[in-house]
Amino acid sequence: MNTYGGRGEDGGAGARLLNVVDVEATCWDGQPPPGQVSEIIEIGLTVVDLRAGERTARHRLLVRPSRSTVSPFCTELTGLTQAEVDGGTSFADACRTLAAQHRTGLLPWASWGDYDRRQFTRQCRAAGVEYPFGQHHTNAKIAFTAAYGLRRRPGMAQALELAGLPLEGRHHRGDDDAWNIAALVLELAGRGDWPGAQGVSGGP
């Protein structure tokens, strides 16, 4: 796993740490080819210190698919190629890395919508792999929608625009998206609108 940025993940005494997670998966322009299923190929994780109001670390983990291949459509969307993900780790090892190195089973976590949580749940069940996260998940899209009084739930890029925040890096790249979602989390926390580790129920 590649690691970028600042302070250690322990965050010091009294820190309120949150893992913000975004995944990219194999995808197609239409239905999957026969015998293939959508699988996680990239995991982005940004550590947020809610008390300090900072993004303290960012990580990227490439995952080698076993039941699908990267389509040209997927490469155009994410920038990821088959050759790149072939050099990644297995999904089982990725889950173990998340739990061991990033305390994903202990720390609360958030994602934009519920897709990431559901994809991990499905893939862990299919592969017989232990789910690496705890139960304290927050759907940041719902939190943002409620805080801004919106009738429809926005995509991440639209939410950044509404919040007056820049889109840093490339959209649909896991580590960049996690970094940007973390900025939205901190914006909500600064307004007093972040629901915290107890999570917000609901779909994407």
C-alpha positions as CSV (number, residue, x, y, z in Angstrom):
1,M,0.0,0.0,0.0
2,N,1.3,3.4,-0.9
3,T,1.2,6.0,1.9
4,Y,1.3,9.7,1.5
5,G,1.1,12.7,3.8
6,G,1.3,13.8,7.3
7,R,1.1,12.7,10.9
8,G,0.8,9.1,12.1
9,E,-2.5,7.4,12.3
10,D,-2.5,7.2,16.1
11,G,-3.4,10.9,16.0
12,G,-2.4,11.6,19.6
13,A,-4.4,11.4,22.8
14,G,-8.1,12.4,22.4
15,A,-8.1,12.3,18.6
16,R,-11.3,11.4,16.9
17,L,-10.1,9.3,13.9
18,L,-12.2,8.4,11.0
19,N,-11.3,6.3,8.0
20,V,-12.8,7.6,4.7
21,V,-12.9,4.9,2.1
22,D,-13.6,4.9,-1.6
23,V,-13.3,1.9,-4.0
24,E,-13.1,1.4,-7.7
25,A,-14.2,-1.8,-9.3
26,T,-14.2,-3.5,-12.6
27,C,-17.1,-2.2,-14.7
28,W,-18.4,-2.2,-18.3
29,D,-20.5,-0.1,-20.6
30,G,-23.5,-2.4,-20.2
31,Q,-23.7,-5.8,-18.7
32,P,-20.6,-7.8,-17.6
33,P,-19.3,-10.3,-20.0
34,P,-20.5,-13.9,-19.3
35,G,-18.8,-15.3,-16.3
36,Q,-17.5,-12.0,-15.0
37,V,-18.6,-10.1,-11.9
38,S,-17.7,-6.6,-10.7
39,E,-14.7,-6.7,-8.3
40,I,-12.8,-4.2,-6.3
41,I,-9.5,-3.1,-8.0
42,E,-8.5,-0.1,-6.0
43,I,-9.1,1.0,-2.4
44,G,-8.5,4.6,-1.4
45,L,-8.4,5.4,2.3
46,T,-7.9,8.8,3.9
47,V,-7.5,9.2,7.7
48,V,-9.4,12.1,9.2
49,D,-8.8,13.6,12.6
50,L,-12.2,15.1,13.3
51,R,-11.1,16.9,16.5
52,A,-8.1,18.6,14.8
53,G,-10.0,19.2,11.6
54,E,-7.3,17.6,9.4
55,R,-6.7,14.9,6.9
56,T,-3.7,13.2,8.4
57,A,-2.8,10.4,6.0
58,R,-3.8,9.0,2.6
59,H,-3.4,5.5,1.2
60,R,-3.9,3.6,-2.0
61,L,-4.1,-0.2,-2.4
62,L,-4.4,-1.9,-5.8
63,V,-6.3,-5.2,-5.8
64,R,-5.9,-8.0,-8.4
65,P,-9.3,-9.2,-9.7
66,S,-9.8,-12.9,-9.9
67,R,-13.2,-13.2,-11.7
68,S,-13.1,-10.2,-14.1
69,T,-10.8,-8.1,-16.2
70,V,-10.4,-4.4,-16.7
71,S,-12.4,-3.2,-19.7
72,P,-11.5,-0.3,-21.9
73,F,-14.6,1.5,-20.4
74,C,-13.2,0.9,-16.9
75,T,-9.8,2.2,-17.9
76,E,-11.3,5.3,-19.4
77,L,-13.3,6.0,-16.2
78,T,-10.7,5.2,-13.6
79,G,-7.3,5.4,-15.4
80,L,-6.6,1.8,-14.2
81,T,-5.2,-0.8,-16.6
82,Q,-5.2,-4.6,-16.5
83,A,-1.4,-4.5,-16.3
84,E,-1.5,-2.1,-13.3
85,V,-4.0,-4.2,-11.3
86,D,-2.2,-7.4,-12.1
87,G,0.5,-6.1,-9.9
88,G,-1.8,-5.6,-7.0
89,T,-2.5,-7.7,-4.0
90,S,-5.3,-10.3,-3.7
91,F,-8.6,-9.2,-2.2
92,A,-8.1,-11.4,0.8
93,D,-4.7,-9.8,1.5
94,A,-6.2,-6.3,0.9
95,C,-8.8,-7.0,3.6
96,R,-6.2,-8.2,6.0
97,T,-4.0,-5.1,5.3
98,L,-7.0,-2.8,6.0
99,A,-7.7,-4.5,9.4
100,A,-4.0,-4.9,10.5
101,Q,-2.5,-1.6,9.3
102,H,-5.4,0.8,9.3
103,R,-7.6,-0.5,12.2
104,T,-10.6,-0.6,10.0
105,G,-12.4,-3.0,12.4
106,L,-12.0,-0.6,15.3
107,L,-12.3,2.9,13.8
108,P,-15.5,4.4,12.5
109,W,-15.5,4.8,8.7
110,A,-17.4,6.7,6.0
111,S,-18.0,6.6,2.3
112,W,-19.9,8.6,-0.3
113,G,-23.1,6.6,-0.6
114,D,-23.5,3.0,0.4
115,Y,-21.9,1.4,-2.6
116,D,-18.5,0.8,-1.1
117,R,-19.9,-0.9,2.0
118,R,-22.2,-3.1,0.0
119,Q,-19.5,-4.0,-2.5
120,F,-17.2,-5.1,0.4
121,T,-20.0,-7.1,1.9
122,R,-20.8,-8.9,-1.3
123,Q,-17.2,-9.6,-2.2
124,C,-16.3,-10.8,1.2
125,R,-19.2,-13.2,1.2
126,A,-18.4,-14.5,-2.2
127,A,-14.7,-15.0,-1.5
128,G,-15.2,-16.3,2.1
129,V,-13.0,-13.5,3.4
130,E,-13.5,-11.8,6.8
131,Y,-15.2,-8.4,6.5
132,P,-12.5,-5.9,7.4
133,F,-14.7,-3.1,8.8
134,G,-16.6,-2.4,12.0
135,Q,-20.3,-1.6,12.1
136,H,-19.9,2.2,12.7
137,H,-20.4,3.4,9.1
138,T,-21.5,6.8,8.0
139,N,-23.1,7.5,4.6
140,A,-21.5,10.9,3.9
141,K,-23.8,11.5,1.0
142,I,-26.9,11.4,3.2
143,A,-25.2,13.6,5.8
144,F,-24.3,16.2,3.2
145,T,-27.8,16.1,1.7
146,A,-29.4,16.7,5.1
147,A,-27.0,19.4,6.1
148,Y,-27.6,21.4,2.9
149,G,-31.3,20.7,2.8
150,L,-31.2,19.2,-0.7
151,R,-34.0,17.3,-2.3
152,R,-31.7,15.0,-4.2
153,R,-28.5,13.3,-3.1
154,P,-25.6,14.8,-5.1
155,G,-22.5,13.0,-6.5
156,M,-19.2,13.8,-4.9
157,A,-18.1,16.3,-7.6
158,Q,-21.4,18.2,-7.3
159,A,-21.1,18.2,-3.5
160,L,-17.6,19.7,-3.7
161,E,-18.9,22.5,-6.0
162,L,-21.8,23.2,-3.7
163,A,-19.5,23.4,-0.7
164,G,-17.0,25.6,-2.6
165,L,-14.2,23.1,-2.4
166,P,-11.8,22.1,-5.2
167,L,-11.8,18.6,-6.7
168,E,-8.2,17.5,-6.0
169,G,-6.7,14.9,-8.4
170,R,-8.7,12.6,-10.7
171,H,-12.4,11.8,-10.1
172,H,-13.0,8.0,-10.0
173,R,-9.5,7.3,-8.7
174,G,-9.9,5.7,-5.3
175,D,-7.3,7.6,-3.3
176,D,-8.2,10.9,-4.8
177,D,-11.9,10.4,-4.2
178,A,-11.3,9.4,-0.6
179,W,-9.2,12.5,-0.1
180,N,-12.0,14.7,-1.6
181,I,-14.7,13.0,0.4
182,A,-12.6,13.6,3.5
183,A,-12.6,17.3,2.7
184,L,-16.4,17.2,2.6
185,V,-16.5,15.3,5.9
186,L,-14.4,18.0,7.5
187,E,-16.6,20.7,6.0
188,L,-19.7,19.1,7.5
189,A,-17.9,18.7,10.9
190,G,-16.9,22.3,10.8
191,R,-20.6,23.2,10.4
192,G,-21.5,20.9,13.3
193,D,-23.4,18.7,10.8
194,W,-21.3,15.5,10.9
195,P,-23.3,12.7,12.6
196,G,-20.2,10.9,13.9
197,A,-19.4,7.3,14.3
198,Q,-23.0,6.1,14.9
199,G,-23.6,6.3,11.1
200,V,-26.4,7.3,8.9
201,S,-28.6,4.7,7.4
202,G,-29.7,4.6,3.8
203,G,-28.7,3.8,0.2
204,P,-26.6,5.7,-2.3
